[in-house]
């Protein structure tokens, strides 16, 4: 479908014709109009728009804290600045659209002197109280010309109508050699195949009802040049663009490192475990557990963290949620609040990584039982709302592969050359080793 003309929000060109991708969300249809000049998307004729206060109720905030916030990615954004020595008492940091404030509080944790977050949605105020940083609403915040060494706006520009005015205002607030850091969804990631697939990453990039535009790398670079930045580095991170911009030509931004400074990340998470907020404790413990499992750690620390996560559930992973599943259609889930009453948001991710912990411990029977449970939970989460369970959805293929590996190992070890129906051997081995683990 094409229309006669429109103004692209990303390159400001008057475009005569464009392809429309129609995306349905709930009862609404949102139209994403592709720019034939810069390859970006402008959202037009949307018949409904939402605010984050509509989404960030108590259940939404709990979901974000426990699994939604990509704290590891956030930490990576500051690493190039830390390498340049910007995390000093004399340096100032402003985050626009700071959300709950994990990155803002991390900036303070890492040594920035003056740290301020700006967030109009209510969960910014809640996060500032929980994490302990200064947060103001944009309407109450007076930005001074040339006041900040660093201004960061992660996943913000795609929400504004006048992108050029937004960037000009940001640049005016930077000191002469200051650095602007920006992330935004990558328009090149969007195509009809991905939209039809309805996968979680595409839904998150589109965010129907929230986003007004999606930049292509070309359009973002040209817009940053247009507002006066001279040193620009843009990296594509799958569905996301990450940009660093400054007028200081001597800055070299080390963006292509594939490994985060894990120790700083883990130190920050450990700091968060001391929070008095239950969801913050759960979310930080879960993230530490994942990192230690991926490292193959088997010491007391990982066992203690795992025990803390299980205590929060109130039961073993194999038993958790059994009664709710047994009830089948006896309850209806329409909202995140409904889901939270029945299950836990981090169940799928935790169950998968618990299976890998059992693998590291050399207990394939328990690994199989947990993998089967993880796949079942991930399917349940995806059937409810894939956009809220992106991480667990991404683990499903790995879980199936690991399950196949574990079953092959168990068949060879315990059944040898005897030909047994695969389904029978799976259930027999899982039950025996699952019961043994539960009793231990």
N, C-alpha and C positions, 0 to 999 in steps of 0.2 A: 504494500500500500504506500502511496506517495502523496505529499501535499505540495502546494504551490511554492511557498517560501517560509523561511523562519530565520531568526538571528541566533547563531550558535553562541552559547554562553561561554564556550571555551576559547574560541578564536575571534569572536565578535564579528564574524563574516555574515553577510546576508546570503543565505543559501537558497537556491531556487528549488531544488528538489532534494528529497531525502527519503531513505528507507525507514519505515517505522517497525520497531519490534513492540508487540503488544504483550504486556506481562500482567497476569492476573494475580491479585493478592486479596484474599477474602472475597468480598462482594464488589471490589473495585478493579478497574482496568487502567493500567498506566502505560503511556506511550513513550518509547525511547526513540528519538529521532536522530539518525546518524548523519553527521556532517560530512559531505563529500569532499570538503577542502582539508580538514584537519583530522578526520577519523574519530572525533569525539561524539558524545551523545548528549542531547538536550532533552529533558523530560518536558513534554507538552501535553496540554489537554487532560491533565490528571484531575479526576473529579473528587479527589480526597487527599488530604495531607495530614500527617500525624506529627505530634511532638514527642520528645523522649519521655516526658512525664506520663504519656499514655502507656508507654512500654515499661518504664522503670518503676513499677509498683514494688511492693515488698518481695514478691516472687521473682520479678525481673532483676532486681538488685542482687538477690541471693544467687540466681543463676549466673549473673555476670561475674560475681566474686569467685564462685566455686570453679567454673569452667569456661565462662565466656571471655574473660579478659586475657588477651595474649601478652602476658607480662614479659615473657622471654623476648618477644618481638619488640616490645616497648624499650626494654633495656638495650637492645641492639642499636636503637636510634641514637642513644646518647654516647655510645662507645667512641665514635669519631671525634666528638667534642671533648671527651675525657682525654683522648690521645693528644689533643691540641692544648690540654691544660686548662680547659674552661671550668672544670669543677673546683673552683677556688672561692674562698670567702669573699673576695673582691668582685666576683662575677654575679650577674643577675640573670634570672631565668623566668620567662613568662610562658605559660601554656594556655592557649586558647582552645576552648572546648575540652577541658581536662577530664570530663566525665567523673567517674568515681574518684580518680586521682592517683592511681598507682604510679604512673610515670612522674607526676609532680612530686609525690612523696619520695620516689627513688632519686630524683634530682637533689632533693634536700639531703637524703641519706648519703649520697656520694660527694657532698661537700659544697654545692653551690651556696653562695651566701644569701642573696635575696631570691626567694622562690614564691611565685604567685600563680595560682590557677584561676581561670575564668570559666564559669559554667552556669548557664541560665537554668538548666534542668535541676530539679530538686535533689537528684542523687549526687550532685556535686557537693552540696551542703552536707549531706549525710556522710559522704566519703571524707570530707575535710575533718569532720568530727571524729571519725573512726581512725583515720590514718595520721591526723595531726598536721595539717598544712593550711596555709591561708588560701581561702577560696572566695571569690567575689562574683557577683552577677555583672554581666557586661553593662547593663543599664546603670549600675552603681560605680563602675570602674572608670577612672579618668586616666587614659593612656597619655603619658608625656612623650613629646618628641625626643627620640634618641635616648630612651631610658634603659633599654635592656640589651645585654650581651647576646642572649639567645631568646628567640621566639619560636615556639613549636606549635604546630597545628596539625594534629594527626586525625585524619578522617573528618575534616571540617569543611574544606572548600567546596566539596560536592553538595553541601547543604545550602549554600548561599546563592542568591539570584544574580548579584553583580560581582563576578569573580575578580575583575580588574580593580574595582574599588577596594575590595577586601585585601588584595595583595599590596596595593599602594599604601593602605593604612598600616599593614604589617611592616612594610619597609620603613615607613616614617618613624616607627617606634624603636627601630634597631639603632644601636650605636654605630659609629662609622665603620668599624670592622666587625660588626656583629654578624651572627649566623641565623638564618631562617631555616627551619626544618619542617618539611611538609610530607604527609603521606595521603594518598587518595586512591580509590579503586582505578584499575587500569582498563580503559575503554577497549583496548585490543583483546582483552580476555573475553569480551562479550560477543557471542555470535548465536545464530539461531539454533545450532546444534546444542550448545550449552544451555540455552534457554529451554529448549524442549526436554533436555535431560533433567531439568529442575533440580540440579545438584545444589548442595549447601553453599559452596563457594560462590556460584553464580548468583544465587538469591541474596547472599550477603553483599556482593558488589552492587547489585541492582537496588536493593533495599527500597522496594516500591512504597511510595508515600513519604519517604524521608529525603531521597536524593533528587536534586534538581538538574545535575549534569554529571558526566563521567569524562575525565580528560584522557586523551591519548598522550603518549610521551612527547610527541612533536608539539602538540598544542600547549602542554604544560611548560616546556622549555621556552617556547616563543612568548608565552604570557609573562614568564619571569624576566625575560630580556626586555619586554615591553615596559615593565614597571621600573626597570633600571638596574637589575642585578647583573653583575659582570662575571662572577665565578659561580658556575652552576654545574652540579653533578646530579644525574638522575639514574637510578637503578630500577630495573623491573624485578619485582619479587612476586612472581606468579600472577596472582589477581590484583596486585598492588603496585603502585609507583611510590618510590621513596626519593625525595629531592632535598638537596642541601644547596643553599644560595647565600652568597655574600658578595660584598664589593672588594674584599681583600683577596687579591689574586694569588697571594703566597700560600693560602690554605690548601692543603691536600687532604681530601676526605677519603679515608680508608673504608670504603663501603663494601668491598667485595670479599671481606672476611666471611667465611661460612660458619664460623664457630663464635658464639657469644662468649664474652668474658664470664664463664660459668661460675667462677668463684664469687665474683661480685653479685651475680644473680642469686646464687645459693645463700650468700650472706644476707641479702635483702629478704629473701623468703624466710630464712631463719628468724630474722628480726620481726617479720609479720606473724610468725607463730606465737609470739608473745602478746599479740593483741588480745583484748578481752572480747572481741567479736567472734562468735562461733563460726560464721561462714568464712571469715578471713583466715581463721585457724585451719579450717578444713581445706580451703583452696590452696593455701601456702603449703600445707603438709602434702596434699596431693601432687603439687608441682615438684616438691623435693623428692617425693617417692618416685615419680616418673624419671627424674634425672638420675637418681641412684640406681634404679632398675636398668636404665640404658647403659650405665657404666659397669653393670655387673657386680655392684657392691653387695656384700653379704654380711656386713658387720652388724653390731648391736644397734647402731643408729637407724638403719633402714627397718629393722624389725620393730623398733620402738615406734617409728612413724606409722608403719602399717597397722600396728596395734591401736594407735590413736585413731586412725581412720575407721577401723572396725568398731571401736567403742562408740564413735559418733553414729554409726549405722544402727548400733544396738543389737546386731546379730552377725553371723557369718555371711559372707557374700553369697554362698550357695543357698542359704535360707532366706535372705532378704528379699522381700517382695513376692514370695511364693504364694502367700494367701491372696494378695491382690490379683495375681495372674490367674489363680484358680477360680476366682470369682467371674472371670471372663467378661461378659457384657453386663455385669451387674453395676457398673458405674460408667459415667460419661466424662470424658476429658475434653473440655473446650478451651481452657485457658492454662497459662503457666501455673496459676494458683491451684487449679484442679490437679495438675500433674504433681505439684509439690506435696499436696495432701496425701498422695498415694505412693510416690516414689522419691528418689533423690536425683538431682540433676547430674551428679558426677558418677552415678552408678556404672554406666557403661564403660567410661574411661578407666575408673578404678578397677573394675573386674578384669578388663583386658590386661592392665599392667600387673595386677596380682597374678594372672596366669603366667606372665613373663618372669615374675619373681620366682614362682614355683619351678619354672624351666631352669632358671639360674641355680636354684637349689638342687636340681637333679631329681625332681619329683614329677615325672611325666603324667602319672595318673591324675594327680590333682590339677596339673596344668590342663589336661583334657577337659576335666569337669568344669573348670573356670572358663575355658575358651568357649565351650558350648553355651554356658550361661551368658558370657559376654556377647556372643553373636545374637542370642535371643533378646537381650536388653537393647543392643544397638538397633536391631530391627524395630523394636517397640518405640525407641526414641525417634527414629527416622520416620516412622509412620505417623507420629504425632506432629512433629514440626522439624524438618531437616535443617532449617536455617538456625535453629537454636542448638543443634547438636552436630556442628560441623566436625569437631575433632573426633568424636566417637564414630561418626559415619566414615571418616577417612581411615579408621582402623579396621573396618570390617574385612576388607580384602586380605589384610595382613593376618587377621585372626583366622580366617579360613585356611590360609596357607600354613600357618603354624599348627593348626589342628590336624591338617593332613600329614604334616611331618611327624607330629607326636604320635598319631595313630599308626603310622607306618613303623615307627620305632617300637611301639608297644607290641604290635603284631609279630614283628620279627623276634623280639626278645622273649615274649611269653608264649606265643603260639607256634613259632617256628614254621616248618613247612606245612603244618596242618591247615587245610582249607576250611575256613570258617566264614559264614556270611558276614560281610563287613559291618553291617548295622548291629548285628548281634555282638560282635567283638567290641565295638565302640561302647555300647551300653554296658556290657559286662565289665569291661575294664574301668570305665568311668565310675560306675556304681561302687565297685570294690575299693578302688583307690580313693574315691570321694568319701566313702564312709570311714575308711581308715584314717584319713586326715581329720575328719570332723571329731573323731574320738580322741585324737592325740592332743 
